[in-house]
Amino acid sequence: MRIVKLSLAGVLVQAASLALFAFVSQSRIATLGKPLVYALAVAGIIYIVWRAVSERSSWVSLCLLPIFLGLGYVAAWELVGAVLFQGLLWDVYAHSPDVNDIRLHLDIACLLAGVYGIATATIFAVHKSLEKRRD
């Protein structure tokens, strides 16, 4: 159950980051604001993964987190696109002959699940080394 809560927090962080990025990129502070939004999004995801690693209840849930975060990004992309910026969805569908092309979404989710998996493994290694150092 804990993994579901952390995954939903990940979806919220990613959706807020996408919406904030779209707003900031249309403003006068885009040059400074976009890297700041990237940094905030990365910090939010790192915090979520750190919490999952430090409070892990099982290995299965820890291994499922990157998959849920990757799928959550696609869900956040669709949510932000449908609600706030229909132009985000056009970028995905413009290159696809079929509007309901699930494969592109799965490609994005798999790529991000791999990135989140590497991040989870790295954070797990850092967390373990810090635990050993404390003992």
C-alpha positions in Angstrom: 0.0 0.0 0.0 2.9 2.3 0.7 4.2 1.9 -2.8 0.8 3.1 -4.2 0.9 6.2 -2.1 4.5 7.0 -3.2 3.6 6.3 -6.8 0.7 8.7 -6.6 3.0 11.3 -5.1 5.3 10.7 -8.0 2.4 11.3 -10.5 1.5 14.5 -8.7 5.2 15.7 -8.7 5.5 15.0 -12.4 2.1 16.5 -13.3 2.9 19.7 -11.3 6.4 19.9 -12.9 5.0 19.5 -16.4 2.4 22.2 -15.8 4.9 24.5 -14.2 7.4 24.0 -17.0 4.7 24.9 -19.6 3.8 28.0 -17.7 7.4 29.1 -17.1 8.5 28.5 -20.7 5.9 31.0 -21.9 7.0 33.7 -19.4 9.8 36.2 -19.4 11.8 34.2 -16.9 12.0 31.1 -19.1 15.8 31.1 -19.3 16.2 30.9 -15.5 12.9 29.2 -14.8 13.1 26.1 -16.9 16.3 24.7 -15.3 14.8 25.5 -11.9 11.7 23.5 -12.8 13.9 20.6 -13.9 15.8 20.7 -10.6 12.7 20.8 -8.6 11.2 17.8 -10.5 14.4 15.8 -10.0 14.6 16.7 -6.3 10.9 15.6 -5.8 11.5 12.3 -7.5 14.7 11.7 -5.6 12.9 12.4 -2.4 10.1 9.9 -3.3 12.6 7.2 -4.2 14.6 7.9 -1.1 11.5 7.4 1.0 10.7 4.2 -0.8 14.2 2.8 -0.3 14.4 3.8 3.4 10.9 2.5 4.2 10.8 -0.5 1.9 8.5 -3.2 3.0 9.5 -5.8 0.3 11.8 -6.1 -2.6 8.9 -6.5 -4.9 7.4 -3.1 -4.0 10.9 -1.5 -4.5 11.2 -3.1 -7.9 7.7 -2.0 -8.9 8.3 1.7 -8.0 10.3 2.6 -11.2 7.6 0.9 -13.3 4.8 2.8 -11.6 6.7 6.1 -11.9 7.3 5.5 -15.6 3.6 4.8 -16.2 2.8 7.7 -13.8 4.7 10.1 -16.1 2.6 9.1 -19.1 -0.5 9.5 -17.0 0.7 12.9 -15.8 1.5 13.9 -19.4 -2.0 13.0 -20.5 -3.6 14.7 -17.6 -1.8 17.9 -17.9 -2.2 17.9 -21.7 -5.9 17.2 -21.5 -6.6 19.7 -18.8 -4.3 22.6 -19.4 -2.3 22.3 -22.6 -3.7 20.4 -25.5 -0.5 21.3 -27.4 1.4 18.8 -25.3 -0.8 16.0 -26.7 -0.3 17.2 -30.3 3.5 16.7 -30.0 2.8 13.0 -29.3 0.1 12.4 -31.8 1.6 14.5 -34.7 4.1 11.8 -35.6 1.7 9.0 -35.3 -0.8 7.9 -38.0 -3.1 6.5 -35.3 -4.4 8.8 -32.5 -4.7 5.8 -30.2 -1.1 4.7 -30.6 -0.4 3.0 -27.3 3.1 1.9 -28.4 4.5 5.4 -28.2 3.2 5.7 -24.6 4.7 2.4 -23.7 8.1 3.4 -25.2 8.1 6.5 -23.1 7.0 4.6 -20.0 9.7 1.9 -20.5 12.4 4.4 -21.1 11.5 6.3 -17.9 11.1 3.1 -15.9 14.7 2.3 -16.9 15.9 5.7 -15.8 14.0 5.5 -12.6 15.3 1.9 -12.1 18.9 3.1 -12.3 18.1 6.0 -10.0 16.4 3.6 -7.5 19.4 1.2 -7.6 21.8 4.1 -7.1 19.8 5.6 -4.2 19.6 2.1 -2.7 23.4 1.7 -2.8 23.9 5.1 -1.3 21.4 4.4 1.4 23.0 1.0 2.2 26.5 2.6 2.4 25.2 5.3 4.8 23.5 2.6 7.0 26.8 0.7 7.2 28.7 3.9 8.0 26.3 4.6 10.9 26.8 1.2 12.4 
